[in-house]
Each structure stands twice: as C-alpha cells, then as structure tokens.
C-alpha cells in the first residue's frame, strides 16, 4: 500500500520546492558523473538530486554523493517481492527483475518504476526528471517549472499515431487501462521527454488511483504488461483524471536529444549543440549510440 508523506502538499504555493531525479545503472556511471558535474555547474533552485539505482550499483554511485546529492537503493522504493537476478539467457551480462505478480522486467522497465516510487520518499513538491545521459550546458533555475503554483507539464500535441501497432499508441492505451479511463482508448498526446517535471502529490494520487482501479499494488498493476511508459501514465493522469489541475502544459523541450544514429563526429557534435533552440539548456546523447564518454567530456568542456 501507498504511504502518503505527512507533508504531501495540499495547498498551492506560488513556487514549490524542487528536486532532480535521475535513474541510472553501472554502465552509465561515467555519463551520470558528467551529468552531476554539469548540474553542479549550471543548475540552481533545487534542494536535492536523487540518483536511483539497483542495490548492487549503490557502492559505485556513492562516489557521486554530496551535500545535495543522495543515492537511493531501489530496495527502498519498490516492494520486496520484486527482485533482480542475473539473466542466464544473456549469458549473465544483463539483469532481469522477477516476481510472481508481474511480467519479467528489464532494467528500463524498473527504472520507470523507480521514478514513480521516489515520490513516496522525497519531500519536495516537484520532481524534475533528468536522464543520466544528459549534459547541462546552460545556466537555469528549477523555478522555471513553476507558474502561479502550477507545475510545467510537457505535452507534445497530437504526436501519437492512431495505429495500435505503434509503441507510443500501446503505451498510451496501457496508461488509460490502468487509470480506468474508458474513453478515449488512447491519447493523441505524447508526454515523453527528459528534463520534465511532475508534482509529487499528483504522483501519489496517481498510484492511489491505479490501486483503486486495479485492486493491486501499483507496481503489480503497471508491471502486468511489458509495454508501458511512466511518462504516458503520468501525462494522462494529469490531463484526463486531474483535468489539468495543478499543471500548465507546454510543447517546449528543454533538452535537445540525439535519439539514434551513428556516433557524432566532433564537427557534428558542435553542430548539434549549435542547433539548440533558445529555450533548450541541455543535450541528451543516448548511450547506445556508442559515443566515447571521454570524447563527450572533452567536447562539453569546449562548449562551455
């Protein structure tokens, strides 16, 4: 069951408190380290930076802790019955999370669950989610996520195809099902990005709603499928259950992301940075593109 923090915000404040949340894992440690360095250099207006990792990765990530940065063991966020094991089908190179209550889950599934679970432990009003392969390049203050007591909800308008075979469509349908939204079956809006913010009280309300609709723990309800998106679940909850209360929406992305393709050359990296829009303060280079982190660090130093 959900334990609601005693200080969960009920009254609207002009600018709420904010924390930054990053879910990571050992292969991304050096990228996460660079993210932390650029947060410390450029970002203000937050009280804590939570790094959420698997139990076995905690000692490695403890190196990144500071007065404002805390490493959180997923065992403190997720129920005891969900546990990770080395996966023999990958010759023990990957982890798999197993339970009798969910589908077998991979790391990217469980990272999403951690991002939700932190709301039951954090104290800040707003949680700013930033992936570990993001680099902050410009100064910015987390107060930009607040406006007259409402929190900034990223929503890419009419970006989900009306095609039940598309992943975005399936994620949206799953969100609607576990939230008890009977119609529409899917939302045309896409809520997936990095450097986005959610209200802590809304996340807790969302989990309570899921448990009420499903009759199961929220982790069990979400993890009963292998195709889900925490961003879609929160976005549909904020827009269709809360009807936008406590939020204001925008399509402006704060991070320019290189999703897929070959590793960028030095010249292409500089062009990518130069192509940032005025409101963008960060870049995201997906770790699977194979760009050497040492070269990324050097190019970031040049950009700053």
N, C-alpha and C positions, 0 to 999 in steps of 0.2 A: 504494500500500500504506500501511497504518497505521504510523506511527512512535509507538511507545509511549514516553511520557516516562520517563526513567530513575528518577524518583522516584514513579511511579504507586503509590498506596497499596495495600499488600497486607495490612497488619496493621490491625485495627480499633482506633481510638482512641475515647476517650470523647466528645470533641468535636473534630471535624475542622475544618480551615481552610475558609473560605468566600469565594467571590467572587460579585458580582452581574453578570448578563449581560443586556444589552439589545440587541436587533437593531432598527435604525431606518433611516430614509431621509429625504431632504431635506424633503419636505412635512411631516414630523412633527418638524422640528428644534425649533421653539418648545415643543412638548409635551415633547420629550426634555429640553430645557433646564430646564423646570419640574420634571420628574421628578428630574433631577440635584440641583436646589436642595433638594427635599424629602428626598431621600436624605441629603444632607449635613446637613440639619437634624435628621432623626429616626432614622437607621439606624446601628447600631454592629455590631461583631462580624464585619466583612468586611475583607479585605485589599486587594481590587481591585474596581473597577467597569469591566467591559469593554463598550464600545459597538461593535457590529459593523455596518459599513456597506459599501455598494458603493464601488468605487475612486473614482468621480467625486465622491462625497459626503465623502470624507475631509477635504479642506481646510475645509469648512464645520464639520464636527463637531470638528475640532481645537480650536476655541474652548472646548470643554467639558472639555478635559483638565486634570488636576490631579495632585497627588502620588499620589492613589489611583485616578485615572480615566484609562483608556487607550482610544484609538480604534484599532480593528483593521480593516485593509483586508481585504475578503473574498478578495482575491487571495492572502493569506497563509493562508487557511483552506480554500479549495476548489481542486480541480485546475485546471491551466492550460487544459484543454480545454473548460471551461465558462466562457463569456464573455457579457457583456451588450451589447446593441445597442439603439439607438432603434428603436421599433417603427413602421414606416410605416402599419400597419393602424389605429393610434390617432392618426394624423397627427403622429407623433413626440412625443406627450405622455407616453407610457409606455415602459418598458423591457421587453425580453424577453431571456431567457437561452437561448442556443442551443449545442448540441453535437451531434456525430454519435452520442452514446451515451445521450442522454436525450430525453424529450419536450421540446418548447418549454416553458419555465418562466417564470412571472411572479414579481414581487417577493416575494409572500407565500410562494411555494414556496422561494425561495432564502434568505429569512430563516430558515426552518426548518432548512435545511442548514447555515447559519452557526452556529446554536445547537448543532448537533451537532459541527461542526468545531472549535469553540473548545476542546473537551475535549483535543484533541491538542496544544494550545499552552499552556493555562492550567496553573498549578502547584497550585491549591487542590484540596482533597479534594471539596468540594461546590460546585456551581454553582447559584445562585439566579436563576431567570429572571423578569425583570420587563419587561413591555411598555412602550414609550415613551409610551403614552397613560395611564399610571398616575400617580397622585399619592399620595404617602405622607402621611398625616395624623396618625399617632400614633407615638410612640417605640416601637421594637422592636429586638431584638438577633438577629442571624442564628444565634446559638447555639440558638434555638428549633427549628431544623430538625434538630438532633441529639439523640439519646437513646441513651445507653449504646453509642455507636459506630455506631448505625444512623441512617440519614437518612430524613426525613419524605417519604413518597410520597403525593401527593394522588391519591385514587381515589374517584370518585363511583359508589357502588354501584348496579348494575342500572339504569343510565341509558341504555344503548344499545339502541334498539329492534330487535326481531327482524324487521327489514324490510330486505332487501338493497338497496332503493332509497334508504334514508336515507344521508346523507353520513357520519354517525358510524359506521354499520354498514360502509360501504365503506372508511373509514379503518382500522377495526379489522381487516377482512379483509385489506387490503393489508399491515398490520403482521404478521399471522400468516403470510402467504405469504413475505415476505422474511426472516422469522426462522426459517422452517422448522417452524412449529407446525402440524401436520397436523390436529389436533382440540383444542379446538373451532375452527370456521372463524372465528368472531368471539368477542370477549369481551363480556359484558354490561356491563362497567365502563367508565366514561368517565374519562380522565386529563387532560382539557384544562382548564387554568385559567392564571392568571398569579399571580406570587409563589409559584412552586413550585420544588422543588429536585431535582436529580439528582446522583448520585455520578459523579465524573469517571472512576474506574476502571470503573464499570459502563457508561458511555457507550462507552469504548474497547472493552470486551468485547463490547458490542452491535454495534459496527461490525465487529469481527473475525468475529462470528457471521454477520452479513449477508454478508460477503465469502466466508466459508466455504460458506454455503448457496447463494449465487448464482453464485460463480465470477467475480464482477465487483467493481470498486471500489464501496464503499458508496454513494457519490453516484450512480453509474450505476444501482445496484440500486433505490434509493429513487426516483430521478427517472425510472425507466422508466414510471411512472404519473403522471398529473396530479392524482390524488386521493389524498393521503396526509397524515398528521398525525404530526409528530415526537413529540408527547406520547403518542399511541397506541402508537407503536413502542417508546418507552422503557418505558411502563407495562406493556405485555405482556411485554417482555423481563424487567423486574424481577419481575413476578408469576409468569410461566409458565416462563421459562428459568432465572432465578436462584431461583425458588420463594420469593421474598420475602427472600432472604438479603441482609443489609446495609441493610434498609429496615424501617420501620414505617408502616402506612397510616393515613390519616385522611380523613374527608369534610369537615372544617372548612376553609372557604375564608378566606384571609387578605385577599382583596381583593373588595370589592363592585363588580360590573361592570354598567354600563348598556350592554347589547349593541346595542339597536336602538330606533328610535322618533324622535320629533321632538326637537330641541334643548331641553334643560331650561330652564325659566324660572328666575329667581333663587329664587323660592319653592320650586319643585320640586327645585332643586339642594340647597337647605338641608334639605328633607325627605328627599332621598336620602341625604345624609350622616347625618342623624339616625337613619336606618333601618339603619345599620351595626350588625352584631352585635358583642358584646363582644370576640370574638377577631379581628375584622377591623381592619386597620391602614391600609388604603388603599382608594381608589376608582379604577375604570377607566372612562373615558368614551371610547367608541370614536370615533376621529377622524372617521369618515364620517357621524356624526350632525349635523355642521355647527355645533357649538357654538364660538363665537369664543374663541380661546385667551386673549385679553385679559380677557374676562369670566370665564373659568375661573380665571385668575390672581387676579383681584380677589376672587372668591368663596372661593377657597382661603385667601387672606390673612385673610378674615373668619373662616373656620372654625378657623384656628389662633390 
